[in-house]
Amino acid sequence: MKKGLEFKGLKFLYIVIIAYIVLFFIEQKNALLSLQKALDIFYQLLPIFLFIILIMTLINYFLRPKQIIKHFGKESGAKGVIYALLAGIISHGPMYAWYGMIQELREQGAKDSLLITFFYARAIKIPMLPFMLGIFGLAFTLILSFYILLFAVIQGVVMDWLEE
């Protein structure tokens, strides 16, 4: 990781710590309540974080991009759409990091519609789902995720239609 990125994260942490210290001297009762609430939320999310780390580790260990890439061809059909959705959901990191691989896939004959489906499905971020569940609830999270996946497929279909 670059030094600048590490510093920004630490800088934010230091700002939060300083804010709590200042708040403690100004409004001790509220500072303690705020800290207690933050710790309660952290303890509620900790098992979910550990579960997500475990799942992401297993996915990264067992699923290699080259295994998924072979299913993005011109005759992939519904299986290709499913793979594009799954690959989009489990992919992580900045989007620009994927551009080289996407270009290589296009050169090897991958369908543009599947690549668009992949890009659209990246809107679902597995590490962020616990936050969404905690803030918005299960029904909202499921409905939004369903619509993201539905419109990922629709975008791919529209791309197929435009290419013809």
C-alpha positions as CSV (number, residue, x, y, z in Angstrom):
1,M,0.0,0.0,0.0
2,K,1.2,3.5,-0.8
3,K,2.4,5.8,2.0
4,G,-0.2,8.4,1.2
5,L,-3.1,6.0,1.6
6,E,-1.8,4.7,4.9
7,F,-1.4,8.2,6.2
8,K,-4.9,9.2,5.3
9,G,-6.3,6.3,7.2
10,L,-4.2,7.0,10.2
11,K,-5.0,10.7,9.9
12,F,-8.7,10.0,10.1
13,L,-8.1,7.7,13.1
14,Y,-6.2,10.4,14.9
15,I,-8.9,13.0,14.2
16,V,-11.5,10.7,15.7
17,I,-9.4,10.0,18.8
18,I,-8.7,13.8,19.2
19,A,-12.5,14.5,18.8
20,Y,-13.3,12.0,21.5
21,I,-10.7,13.5,23.8
22,V,-12.0,17.0,23.2
23,L,-15.6,15.9,23.6
24,F,-14.7,14.1,26.8
25,F,-13.4,17.4,28.4
26,I,-16.4,19.4,27.1
27,E,-19.2,16.9,27.6
28,Q,-18.0,13.9,29.5
29,K,-21.4,12.1,29.8
30,N,-22.1,12.4,26.1
31,A,-18.6,11.4,25.1
32,L,-18.9,8.2,27.2
33,L,-22.4,7.5,25.8
34,S,-21.0,8.0,22.2
35,L,-18.0,5.7,22.9
36,Q,-20.3,3.1,24.4
37,K,-22.6,3.1,21.4
38,A,-19.7,2.9,19.0
39,L,-18.3,-0.1,20.9
40,D,-21.7,-1.8,21.0
41,I,-22.0,-1.4,17.2
42,F,-18.5,-2.7,16.7
43,Y,-19.2,-5.8,18.9
44,Q,-22.4,-6.5,16.9
45,L,-20.6,-6.2,13.6
46,L,-17.4,-8.2,14.6
47,P,-18.8,-11.7,14.0
48,I,-20.1,-10.5,10.6
49,F,-16.7,-9.0,9.7
50,L,-15.0,-12.3,10.6
51,F,-17.6,-14.3,8.6
52,I,-17.0,-12.0,5.6
53,I,-13.3,-12.3,5.8
54,L,-13.6,-16.1,5.9
55,I,-15.9,-16.2,2.9
56,M,-13.8,-13.8,0.9
57,T,-10.7,-15.8,1.7
58,L,-12.3,-19.0,0.6
59,I,-13.6,-17.4,-2.6
60,N,-10.2,-16.0,-3.5
61,Y,-8.5,-19.3,-2.7
62,F,-10.9,-21.6,-4.7
63,L,-12.0,-19.3,-7.6
64,R,-9.4,-18.1,-9.9
65,P,-10.2,-15.5,-12.6
66,K,-9.0,-17.9,-15.3
67,Q,-11.7,-20.4,-14.2
68,I,-14.4,-17.8,-14.6
69,I,-13.0,-16.2,-17.8
70,K,-13.6,-19.3,-19.9
71,H,-17.4,-19.0,-19.4
72,F,-17.6,-15.5,-20.9
73,G,-17.6,-16.6,-24.5
74,K,-20.0,-15.8,-27.4
75,E,-22.0,-19.0,-26.8
76,S,-22.1,-18.9,-23.0
77,G,-25.8,-18.2,-22.7
78,A,-27.5,-18.1,-19.3
79,K,-24.5,-19.8,-17.6
80,G,-22.3,-16.8,-18.8
81,V,-24.8,-14.3,-17.3
82,I,-24.7,-16.2,-14.0
83,Y,-20.9,-16.2,-14.0
84,A,-20.8,-12.5,-14.9
85,L,-23.1,-11.7,-12.0
86,L,-21.2,-13.8,-9.5
87,A,-17.8,-12.5,-10.7
88,G,-19.1,-8.9,-10.4
89,I,-20.4,-9.6,-6.8
90,I,-17.2,-11.2,-5.6
91,S,-14.8,-8.9,-7.3
92,H,-13.2,-6.2,-5.2
93,G,-10.7,-3.4,-5.5
94,P,-10.8,-0.3,-7.6
95,M,-12.5,-0.6,-11.0
96,Y,-9.5,0.7,-12.9
97,A,-7.6,-2.4,-11.7
98,W,-10.0,-4.5,-13.8
99,Y,-9.6,-2.6,-17.0
100,G,-6.6,-4.6,-18.2
101,M,-8.3,-7.9,-17.6
102,I,-11.5,-6.7,-19.3
103,Q,-9.5,-5.6,-22.3
104,E,-7.8,-9.0,-22.5
105,L,-11.2,-10.7,-22.2
106,R,-12.6,-8.7,-25.0
107,E,-9.6,-9.6,-27.2
108,Q,-10.2,-13.3,-26.4
109,G,-13.8,-13.1,-27.5
110,A,-15.8,-12.3,-24.4
111,K,-19.2,-10.9,-25.0
112,D,-19.5,-7.2,-24.3
113,S,-22.9,-7.8,-22.7
114,L,-21.4,-10.1,-20.1
115,L,-18.7,-7.6,-19.3
116,I,-21.3,-4.9,-18.8
117,T,-23.3,-7.3,-16.6
118,F,-20.0,-7.9,-14.6
119,F,-19.5,-4.1,-14.2
120,Y,-23.0,-3.5,-13.1
121,A,-23.1,-6.4,-10.6
122,R,-20.0,-4.8,-8.9
123,A,-22.4,-2.4,-7.3
124,I,-23.1,-5.1,-4.7
125,K,-20.2,-5.1,-2.3
126,I,-20.1,-8.1,0.0
127,P,-18.1,-6.3,2.8
128,M,-20.7,-3.6,2.8
129,L,-23.7,-5.8,3.1
130,P,-23.6,-6.0,7.0
131,F,-23.7,-2.2,7.2
132,M,-26.6,-2.1,4.8
133,L,-28.4,-4.8,6.8
134,G,-27.7,-3.0,10.0
135,I,-28.9,0.4,8.7
136,F,-31.7,-0.5,6.3
137,G,-32.8,-4.0,7.3
138,L,-33.1,-7.3,5.5
139,A,-36.0,-6.5,3.3
140,F,-34.5,-3.3,1.8
141,T,-31.1,-5.0,1.3
142,L,-32.6,-8.0,-0.5
143,I,-34.9,-5.8,-2.7
144,L,-32.1,-3.4,-3.6
145,S,-29.6,-6.3,-4.3
146,F,-32.3,-8.0,-6.5
147,Y,-32.9,-4.9,-8.5
148,I,-29.1,-4.3,-9.0
149,L,-28.8,-7.9,-10.3
150,L,-31.9,-7.6,-12.5
151,F,-30.7,-4.4,-14.1
152,A,-27.3,-5.8,-14.5
153,V,-28.9,-8.5,-16.7
154,I,-31.1,-5.9,-18.5
155,Q,-28.0,-3.8,-19.3
156,G,-26.4,-6.9,-20.8
157,V,-29.5,-7.6,-22.9
158,V,-29.6,-4.0,-24.1
159,M,-26.0,-4.3,-25.1
160,D,-26.7,-7.5,-27.1
161,W,-29.6,-5.7,-28.8
162,L,-27.4,-2.7,-29.6
163,E,-24.6,-4.8,-31.0
164,E,-27.1,-6.5,-33.4
